[in-house]
Amino acid sequence: MSARGAERLATAGVIAGASLLLLLLAIPIGSLVVRGGVAGVNALAADVELRNALLLTAACATAATFATILLGTPLAYLLARDRVPGGVALATLLELPLLIPHPVAGIALLLAFGRQTWIGGVLGRAGLGIVGSSTGIALAMLFVAAPLYMSAAREAIARVDRRYEDVARTLGDSPWRAVRRVTLPLARRGIVAAAIVMWARAVSEFGAIVILTYNPKVVSVLSYDRFTAYGLDAALPVAAVLVLLALVPLLALRSLRAGASPLERSG
């Protein structure tokens, strides 16, 4: 076989493989949206339980995301600048929840914050009970999705040249003022993208939530509940709504990317 013939064969193989992968991803999602999408949108007007589950899901994911931004961004900066002793070990610990099966994550949270634990008892007396509450849902979302934010935010901050901070400090800024006025604005687009990814991951969580907080129900748990109780047809509208909800952060990420400057895209 000639070199040109081998190249054409390789190209055809790549195209066939890419097409197969695309079909494997698109067909299930397309089938779900086609079969349940219209019913799901219609159900939002009539199905109070679905509407409440959707609002609860969005609210808890938003709370978990904002808490992670507030608590995690300073740590992401310190890790990006190698200013934390044992930074490699700490980064590994932060990423570990990504590798834990999510029902196992729920069991771990239950062992740490359940009603019979010391921490769970203190939180319960303070009116912040974890098991069977929206607080527990937000905690489970944070546990499984915060590592995505931390990793992406750390990378966004690491791409900002430290010399900009040094210049700000020579002009009289304190170290943290330089970070706030220089580094964070330059890393803002990456940090916002990290937050969107975390929110999307939190919205889709099921395994940890169903262990820690079966009720009140988020959309993923409601979909599972209706499937086990009433079958596929009952679960389709709920599942389709969850897929349509996933389009929101995806479109936000695409808009963020489209609005980036050439320098930001290359970074």
C-alpha positions in Angstrom: 0.0 0.0 0.0 1.3 3.4 -0.9 1.9 6.1 1.7 -1.0 8.1 0.5 -3.3 5.1 0.6 -2.2 4.4 4.2 -2.9 8.0 5.2 -6.4 7.8 3.7 -7.1 4.6 5.5 -5.9 6.1 8.8 -8.0 9.2 8.2 -11.1 7.0 7.5 -10.4 5.1 10.7 -10.2 8.2 12.8 -13.4 9.6 11.3 -15.2 6.3 11.9 -14.0 6.1 15.5 -15.0 9.7 16.2 -18.4 9.2 14.6 -19.0 6.1 16.7 -18.1 8.0 19.9 -20.3 10.8 18.9 -23.2 8.4 18.3 -22.6 6.7 21.7 -22.9 10.1 23.4 -25.6 11.7 21.3 -28.1 8.8 20.9 -29.0 8.3 24.6 -29.3 12.0 25.3 -31.3 12.6 22.1 -33.6 9.7 22.9 -34.3 11.1 26.4 -34.9 14.6 25.3 -37.1 13.6 22.3 -39.2 11.2 24.4 -39.5 13.1 27.6 -38.5 16.7 26.8 -42.0 18.1 25.9 -43.6 16.2 28.7 -41.0 17.5 31.1 -41.5 21.1 30.1 -45.3 20.7 30.4 -44.9 19.0 33.8 -43.1 22.1 35.1 -46.5 23.9 35.0 -48.6 21.1 36.6 -46.2 19.0 38.6 -45.6 20.8 41.9 -43.2 18.1 43.2 -41.0 18.4 40.1 -41.0 22.2 40.3 -40.1 22.1 44.0 -37.3 19.6 43.3 -35.9 21.7 40.5 -35.9 24.8 42.7 -34.3 22.9 45.6 -31.6 21.5 43.3 -30.7 24.9 41.9 -30.7 26.5 45.3 -28.6 23.9 47.0 -26.1 23.8 44.1 -25.8 27.6 44.2 -25.3 27.6 47.9 -22.6 24.9 47.7 -20.9 26.8 44.8 -20.8 30.1 46.6 -19.5 28.5 49.8 -16.7 26.9 47.9 -15.8 30.1 46.1 -15.7 31.9 49.5 -13.7 29.3 51.3 -11.8 27.7 48.5 -10.5 30.6 46.4 -7.9 31.7 49.0 -6.7 28.1 49.3 -6.6 27.7 45.5 -4.3 30.8 45.4 -2.0 29.5 48.0 -1.7 26.2 46.2 -1.1 27.9 42.9 1.7 29.9 44.4 3.2 27.0 46.3 2.7 28.8 49.6 1.2 25.9 51.6 3.5 23.4 53.4 2.8 20.0 52.0 0.9 21.4 49.0 1.2 18.3 47.0 -0.3 16.2 49.7 -3.1 18.8 50.4 -3.9 19.0 46.6 -4.2 15.2 46.5 -6.5 15.2 49.5 -8.7 17.8 47.9 -9.0 15.8 44.7 -9.7 12.5 46.5 -13.5 12.9 46.5 -13.4 12.8 42.7 -12.2 9.2 42.9 -14.6 7.9 45.6 -17.8 6.2 44.4 -20.5 8.6 45.2 -22.6 6.3 47.5 -19.4 5.8 49.4 -19.0 9.5 49.7 -22.6 9.7 51.1 -21.7 7.0 53.7 -18.6 8.9 54.7 -20.6 12.1 55.1 -23.2 10.1 57.2 -20.5 8.8 59.4 -19.1 12.3 60.0 -22.3 14.3 60.2 -25.1 11.8 61.1 -27.5 12.5 63.9 -25.6 10.1 66.2 -22.2 11.8 65.7 -20.8 14.6 67.9 -20.7 17.1 65.0 -24.1 16.1 63.8 -25.6 16.5 67.3 -24.1 20.0 67.7 -25.3 21.1 64.3 -28.7 19.6 65.0 -29.1 21.5 68.2 -28.1 24.7 66.3 -30.9 24.0 63.8 -28.5 22.9 61.1 -29.2 19.2 61.0 -27.5 17.5 58.0 -29.5 14.2 57.5 -32.8 14.8 55.8 -32.3 18.5 55.2 -31.4 21.0 52.4 -28.2 21.7 54.4 -27.3 18.0 53.9 -28.0 18.2 50.2 -25.7 21.3 49.8 -23.0 19.6 51.8 -23.1 16.5 49.7 -23.0 18.6 46.5 -20.0 20.5 47.9 -18.2 17.4 48.9 -18.3 15.8 45.4 -18.1 19.0 43.3 -15.7 21.3 45.1 -12.6 19.5 43.9 -13.5 20.5 40.4 -13.7 24.1 41.4 -10.4 23.9 43.3 -8.5 22.3 40.5 -9.7 24.7 37.8 -9.4 27.8 40.0 -5.8 26.8 40.9 -4.9 26.4 37.3 -6.5 29.8 36.4 -4.6 31.6 39.1 -1.3 29.8 38.3 -1.5 31.2 34.7 -1.3 34.7 36.0 2.3 35.9 36.1 3.4 36.6 39.6 5.4 39.6 38.4 2.2 41.5 38.2 1.7 41.1 41.9 5.3 42.1 42.5 4.8 45.3 40.5 1.6 46.1 42.6 3.5 45.5 45.8 6.3 47.9 44.7 3.5 50.5 44.2 2.4 50.1 47.8 -0.1 47.3 47.8 -0.1 44.7 50.6 0.3 41.1 49.5 -3.4 40.3 49.8 -4.4 43.7 48.3 -2.2 42.9 45.3 -4.0 39.5 44.9 -7.4 41.1 45.2 -6.7 44.0 42.8 -4.4 42.2 40.2 -4.4 38.4 40.3 -8.1 37.7 40.9 -9.3 40.1 38.2 -6.9 38.5 35.7 -7.9 35.0 36.7 -11.6 36.0 36.9 -12.7 34.3 33.7 -11.1 31.0 34.7 -12.6 31.2 38.2 -16.0 31.9 36.8 -15.7 28.9 34.5 -14.6 26.7 37.5 -17.7 27.8 39.4 -20.0 27.0 36.5 -18.5 23.6 36.2 -18.9 23.0 39.9 -22.5 24.1 39.8 -23.3 21.8 36.9 -21.7 18.9 38.7 -23.5 19.6 41.9 -26.9 19.7 40.1 -26.3 16.3 38.6 -25.3 14.6 41.9 -27.3 11.6 43.0 -25.3 8.9 44.9 -24.1 11.0 47.9 -27.4 12.8 48.2 -29.6 9.7 48.2 -27.5 8.2 51.1 -27.5 11.4 53.2 -30.8 13.1 52.3 -33.4 11.1 50.5 -36.0 13.7 51.4 -36.5 16.5 50.5 -35.9 15.3 47.0 -33.7 16.9 44.4 -34.4 16.3 40.7 -32.0 13.4 40.4 -33.5 11.6 43.4 -37.0 12.3 42.2 -36.2 10.8 38.8 -34.9 7.6 40.5 -37.8 7.5 42.9 -40.4 7.7 40.1 -38.5 5.1 38.0 -38.5 2.6 40.8 -42.1 3.3 41.9 -43.9 3.9 38.6 -41.6 2.8 35.8 -39.8 4.4 32.8 -42.6 6.5 31.5 -43.1 8.3 34.8 -39.4 9.0 35.1 -38.8 10.3 31.6 -40.2 13.9 32.1 -38.1 14.4 35.2 -35.0 13.0 33.6 -35.5 15.2 30.6 -35.9 18.3 32.7 -32.5 17.4 34.4 -30.9 17.2 30.9 -32.4 20.5 29.9 -31.2 22.1 33.1 -27.7 20.8 32.3 -27.8 23.0 29.1 -27.8 26.2 31.2 -24.2 25.9 32.5 -23.0 24.5 29.2 -24.3 27.5 27.3 -22.8 29.8 30.0 -19.4 28.2 29.5 -19.7 28.5 25.7 -20.6 32.2 26.1 -17.8 32.7 28.5 -15.4 31.1 26.0 -16.7 33.2 23.1 -16.2 36.4 25.0 -12.6 35.6 25.9 -9.8 37.6 24.3 -7.3 35.6 22.1 -4.7 35.9 25.0 -7.2 34.4 27.5 -8.1 31.6 25.1 -4.4 30.7 24.6 -3.9 30.7 28.3 
